[in-house]
């Protein structure tokens, strides 16, 4: 690693961090398919596409060429697209499997980023843990504030009209 946080690496890290927060919220929420789930999911999708796509311009592991991580980025773009395609076709179980699988992959990538002390993120925390902690807290706070406001401000879906009981048969 030679350059530290470039604007590309910084925005890539912010998008990935935001995607971790938004993905956790949508996976852990009980209600699925409501307007809040859809909006949070759309923002998560954009953050994930940006994270996966921007990785192709980050070549610090093997300068000038791609590494196995870029294969995972291509796979992520495919699974995101399949999840979007499946929900558009009404295949909710397949959609959920694609999106949860992609989210688990994001968590795995996060572990890979922070587990090696010589990588950029752990090195940055070692050099300035207060600043990096503050940046992390801001990203998480923004993600949680966004999800809180979305879940509180978007209208609830209309409840189905109650069904009258069938008349008793003598």
Secondary structure, 3 states (H helix, E strand, C coil): CCCCCCHHHHHHHHHHHHHHHHHHHHHHCCCCCCHHHHHHHHHHHHHHHHHHHHHHHCCCCCCCCCCHHHHHHHHHHHHHHHHHHHHHCCCHHHHHHHHHHHHHHHHHHHHHHHHCCCCHHHHHHHHCHHHHHHHHHHHHHHHHHHHHHHHHHCCCCCCCCCCCCCCCCC
